[in-house]
């Protein structure tokens, strides 16, 4: 908000802790202390004159400090299972799936990688199916700083500038913690979120009938997500082979999914980051003439930059399902992997720009009829990569990849830009009599963002991003043997690149039926064209068997 001719401010603080909280049922059952719950939100603002009636300032700062205990509970392998002792039949895949004597896997058969991971696991500390429980703290700290300057050099001009900076750090712990972590979602872990924005505006009144509003803005975002043990290499420590020691992603162990067991390792989509920069220029001219209020405007966003890393399994991931022994934990102990995957690190430097122009006339034809007539033109480039690192699959003929190259917009985006994006808008209000009003409208809208969501895989499919999947391998040998290599999928889109379009329309009648009651009957519809949809050009035949 703007400052005024009077100096005024606010100072505030909110504090809370766990002393007034009850201990949860599960914490009591596990004999855990009351969860931490410290919350502190504080801030101040001040506004006032720089030159009375001409220039004003406003400043605001707010900070949050939150530490909250969170309950983590789940199933981890028992001490007996870690020694290879089970209470049900365990099949031996190396001997034609005959049962192990006494349902016990010999110590000499335990995979060395599995043995090293087990040594890092904490012991069960609770009874029942969920035999592990802990109560770590979620930490969420943030600051926001805002400054604003308003100038009124004359009766016909109003100028303002506003700057906002935010900085937030959030840590959400995994189920197990430490090098094992035990986290399956990239919303957890350590997230660092920073943003800046600068907005300037100038409103110019040329006359009682002509006003111009100009807005110029810049926005920058810098977000990063890291797994909790980032930078602590445990992959070499457990002896897992085949994962490059890339310091940009290294930290913790390889991801391990065991059916019916807490996940071991950190999220597949960590680490990740996104850095954005966007400039926007918006101008609107309003003209009052007779029964018309006419607006002309332009909205330009250029450039828009988006640099990000968002690739799964850059530290590898293995899955155990019980397919070999009849028990997923036994599969893990023997190292019989149902599926393994590993992706290379690939940073995308995305670019695009857009322009929109519009004219709108709010026309009061007479005392009964009002028309809202508008026409808008929208164009946003398909996303392209700063270094033209994009590929599309062309299914024609024998099929093959087409690569982006320097040149025209189509050369760089691999999609023919759709420039024909005129969007009419019509609204009608007609008063039939003192008790009845009819309203109707029609609008056409272009969903450029929808197309971009489909185009994004251009930057993250082969050969730019390789994610080989191996089925039926041995965990300690994955770096030296291939197992059964599953074919990689490639992505393609129709090069016409027509923008998804939605037409909305409505018609309604409002009738005053007395007793302070209005009856409203209406019809609303929408019609979509060029909607995006996907299909598999090379599906696996039903009933196919590859083994």
N, C-alpha and C positions, 0 to 999 in steps of 0.2 A: 504494500500500500504506500501511498505518498505521505510525505511529511506535510505539516501545516505551519501556519504562522505562530503556533504555540509549541514550545518545547515540551515534549511528553515522552514517557518511556514506561517500560514494564520490566520487572525482575521477578522470576518465579523459579520454584524448585519443587519437584515431587520425588518422594523417596518411599521405598517399601522394602521390607525384608521378610524372611521366613518365620520370624518369631510368632506371627499370628496365623501361620498355616498349620494344617493338620498333616500328619505323616500318612502317606498313601498306604492302601491295603497291601500292595506288593512289596513296598519297602519294609513294612512291619513283618511280612512273611519271611523275607530274606534277612531280617535283623539288620537293616540298613538305617542310617541316621536320616533325619528329616532332610528333604532335598533343599539345596540352596535356592533362594529366590530373592536376589538383590536387584532392585530396579531404581534407577535414578535418572530423572529427566529434568533438565534445568536449562535456563536460557535468559536472554535479555534483549530488549529492543529499545531504540531511541529514535525519535524523529523531531524535526523542527525546521526553522527557517535558516537559510544562508543569507538571503536578502529578502526582507519581508515583502510578500506579494509577488516576488519575482523568481526566487530560487529556493528549493527545499531539499532536505535530505532525509533518508530513513535507513537505518541499519538494524539488522536482526541476527542473532546467533542462538542456536539451540543445539544441545548435546544430549545423548542418551547413553547410559551405561547399564547393561542388563547382563546378569549372570543367573542362570536358572538351571537347577538340576533336572535331569531327564532320565527316565527309567529305560534301560536297555536289557531285554531278556530274550532268550532263544535257546536253541538246542545246539550243544557242541558234543563231540564224541566223548564217550566215557573213558575212564582209565583202562577198562578191559578192552574196549574197541581199539584203543591206541596200541595195545599189545597184540591185536589180531584175534582176540577172543570174542566170539559172538554167540548169541543165544538162539540163533536159527541157522538153517542150512546155508552154507557158503560154497558156491561152485568154484571149481578151479579151471579157469579158461585155458591153462596150459596142458591140461590132461583130459581134454574132451569134455569139460564141464562136469567132471565127477566131483562129488562133495569132498571138501577138506575134512580129514579126520578130526572129530571132536569140534567141528565148526571153528577151527583155529588155523589161522594163516601162520606158517612158520616164520620166525623172525628173519631168516635169511631171504625170504621172499619180499619183504617190505621194501618198497621203492625208496631209494636214498633221498629223493626230493621230498617225498611224503614224510619220511622220518625227520628231516630237517624242519619242515613246517610244524609237525607235531611238537617238536621241542620248544617252539615259540608259543604254543597255545596255552592259555591259562587252564587250570583245572576246573571241572564243574564245581559250582558252589551252592547249588540248590537241588531240591528233589523234584520229581515229576518230569514231564516231557520237556518243558523248558528248564533245563538244568543249569543255566548260566544266567546271572543277573549282575548288573552293575549300575551305578548311578553317577555318570559324569556330568559335567556342566556345559550347557550351551552358553556361548558368549556372543553378545551383540552390542557393539559400540559404534556410535555414529555422531557426526557433527554436520551442521548446515550453517553456512554463512551467506547473508544476503545484504546487498547494498543497493540503494536506489537514489537517483538524482532526478528532480523535476525542475524544468525551466519554463517560465512564462514571460518571454521577452516582450510580448505585446498582447493586445486583446484578441488577435487572430491566430496566435501560435501557441501550441502546447508541445513541449519536447520532454521526453524522459529516456533514461537509460537504467537498466537493471542487470546486476550480476549476481549469480547464485553459484556456490560451490558446495558440493556434498562429498563426504568421505565416510564410508561405512566398512567395518570389518566384522565378519560373522564367522563363528566357528561352531559347527554342529558335529559332535563326536560320533564315531561308529559304535557298533555293538560290542566290539572287543577292545579296540584301541591299540596303540603302539604300532609296531611294524606290520602286524596282522590286520589292523584297522577294522575290518568287518563292515564295509559300507558298500551298498549297491547303487545308490543314487548320487548323481553329481550335485544335487541340491545340498548335500551335506559336505563335510570337509571344511576347508578354510577358503572363504570367499572375501575378496577385496573389491569394493565397488566405489569408484570415484566418478563424479560428473561435474561439468562446468557448463554454464550457459550465459550468454550475453545477449540482451535484447535492447534495441533502440527504437523509439517511435516518435513520429512527428505528425501532429494533426494541424492542418492549415485550413482556416476558414476564409475563403475568398469573398464570400457574400452570404447572405441569409439562405441562399438557394444552392450554394456550391461549397462542398467540404471535401478535403482530401486527407486520407489516412495512410501513412507509410510505416511499415514495420520491417526491420532488418534484424535477423537473429543468427546466432551461432551456437551450436550445441556440440559438446564433446563428452564421450563416455569412455571409461577405461575400467573394465571389469576383468577379474582374474579369479579362477577357481583352482585350488590346489588340493591334492589328497593330503590327509593329515601327516603321513610320514614322508612328504616330498623332500627330496634331496638325501634321504637315507637309503642307500642301496642295499636291499635285502635279497634281490634276485640272484646275485652272484653268491651271496651267503648261503642260500638254500641249494645252490648248484643247478639251478634251472638254466638250460642252454638255449641259445638262438635269439635272445632279446638283445638288441644293440644297447650299449651303455650310453644312451643319449641323456645328457644332463638336463635337457629341457623338459623331460617327462619322467625321469627316473625317481623312484621313491617307493618303498614298501616292497611287497612280494608280488609275484604274478597273481592275477585274479583267479580264484578257485571257486567254482560253483559245485556244491555237492547236494544232491536232492535230499531234502529233509534236514538240512544242516545250515547253520548260519554261514553266510558268505564269508570267505577268507580273502583278504586283499582289499584294495581300494576300488572306487568306481571306474568303470571302463572309460567313461567320457571325461576323465581327469588325467592330467591337468587340461584346462581350457582357458581361453581368454577371448575378449572382444574389445576392439578399439574403434570407436565411431567418431566421425566428424561430419557435420552437416551445416550448410549455410542456407538460409531461406530469406527471400525477398517478397514481401506482400504489399500490394498497393491497391486501395479502393477509393474511387471517386464517386461521391454521391451528389446527384443533381435533382433538385425539386423544381418541377415546371408544371404549372396547371394542376391537373389531377394525377400527375405521374411522379413517382419517386424512382429514379433510374440510378442503377449502380453499375459502374464499369470496374473491372479488377483484373489483376494479374498476380499469380502465385508461382514463383520460380524457386526450385530447390536445386542448387548446384554449387559446388560438387557435393555428392554424398559418398563418403568413404566408410568402408566397413572391413576392417582387418580382423581375422579371427582364426582360432584353432579349435576345432570341434570334431575330433576323430576318435572313434572307439578303439579300445584294445591296443593302445600304443605300447603298453608294457606286457601284452599277451594276456590270454584268458583261456582256462581249461575247464571242461565240464565233465562231471561224473554222474551217471544216472542209475547205476546198478545193472546195466545191460549185460555185463560180462559175468558177474558173480551172483546176481540177484540181490545185491545190497550196495548202495552207492558209496558208503564209507569203505567197504571192502574193496570196491573198484579203486578208490583213492589210494588205499594202502598198497595195493599191487601196482598202482600207476597206470591202470588201463583207462585211457582217456576216451570218452565218447566223442568229444569235439574240442578242437583247439583252434584259436585264431590269433592273428597278430597283424596290426596295421602299421604303416610307416607314418612318420610325422609330416604333416602337410599344412602349411599356413596359407590361407586364402586372403587375397588383397582385393576385395570386391569394390566395384565402382558403379555408379549410375547417376542420372540427373533427370529432372522432370520440369515441365512447364504447364501451367493451366491459365486459361483466360476465360472471363465470364462477363455477361451482361444480364441484368435483371431489371424488369420494369414492374413495379407495384402500381397498378392502374385502377383507380377508383372511378369506374365508368359513370356510375350514378349512385343514388342513395341505396339502391338494391343490389347492385352488381359490382364485385371487385375481382380483378384478374391479376394473377401473378405469372408473368411471362419471363422465361429465362432461357439462356443458351450458354453452355459451357463447353470448352475444349480442353481435353486432358491428354497429355502425352508423358509417359515415363519410359525411359529406355529399359530394355531388358538388362539384367545384371551382367556386367562383364568384369574381367579380371585385369588388374593393372598391368600384369606381365603376360596377358593372353594365355594363361594356363587353364584352358578349358577344353572339354571334349564332348562330342555328341555322337550317339550311335545312329547310323543311317541304315535302316533295314532293307533298303532296295538292293536287288541283285543278291550277291553272296553276303551282303552286310559288312559293315566296317566302321571304324571310328573316323570322325571328322574333327579336325583340330582348329581352334581359334587362331587367328593371325592378325597382324597389324593391318589396318586398312579401314574400310567402312564400318559402320555400326553393325551391320549384318555379319561382316567378317569376324568381328570381335565377340559378338554375342551368340553366334551360331543360330540366330533366330531372325526372321525378317521382321523388322519393326512395323507395328501397326500404327499408322499416322491418322487413321480415319476415325477419330474418337470424339465426334460431336455429340453432345448430350443435351437434348431439349428438356425443359422443365415447365410444366403448366399447372396452375392452381386456380380454382374457380370457387367463389362464394356468392350465392344468390339467395336473397331473401324473398320467398314467395309471398308471404304476408307477415303479419305481426307475430304469428306463432310458429312459422315454418321456415327453416333455413336448409338449403342444399349445398353440400360441399363436395368437391371432387378434385382429383389431382393425378398427375402423371409425371414420372421422372425416370431418366436413364442414367445409369451409373456404371463406371468401368472399374474393375477390380484388378489393378496392375499388381498389387501385392500378392494376390492369389497365384498369378503366373510366376512371380519370382520365387515363391515357395517351391514350385515344381522345377524351376531352372537351377536352383542351388546345387543339386547333385551333379551338374556339369563340372563343378570344381572339385568334387569329392568322389569321383568314380574312376575306374582304371582308365589310363595307366597312371593318373596323377596320384591316386590313393590305391594302394594294393592291400587287400585284406584277405589273404589266403586262409581258407578253412580246412583243417585236417580232421578227418574222421577216423577213429579207431587207431590211435597211436599210443606209444608208451611215454609217460611223462618225463622220465629221465633221459629219453632219447629223441625228443621232439626237435632239438636243434641239429640233429645229425641224420634223421630219417624223415621221410615224407608221409608215412601212413597212407591213407586214401585221400588225395587232394580233391576237395570239392570245387567245381568250376566257379569262377567269379562272375557275378552279375554285372552287366553294363547297362547304362541308362541312356535312353533316347527320347526325343520329343519332336513332334511335328515342327518343321522349320518355318511354317507359316506364322506361328507365334501370335495368333489372334487373341486379343485381350478378352477375358471373361466379362460378360455384359449382363446386367440385371435391369429389367424394367419394372418399376413399381407403379401400381395404379390403385385408385380408391374412389368410391362414391358413397356418400352418406347423406341421410336426411335426419334432421333434428326437429322434433315436434314438441312444443310446449303443450302438455295435456292437462295443465292445471295442478292445483295442490302442491305448488312449488316443485313440480316434477317435469323432467325433460326426457322424452323417449328418443333414443338415438339408434337408428338402424343403418348399418353400413356394410359395404363389401370391399375387401382388401385383397389384392392379388399381386403376384410377381411372376415374371417370365425371364428365364435365364437362357443365354446364348453363349456359345463357345466356352462352356464350362470345362474345367480340366478334369480328366479322368485317366486312369492308368490301366493297362492290361499287360499280361505276360505274353510276349511273342514266342517264347520257347518254353512252355510249361512241361513239367515232368508228367508223362502219361500216367493215367490212373492205373494203379496196381503194378507199376514198374518195380523191379527188384534189381538192385545193383550189386548184391553180394551173392 
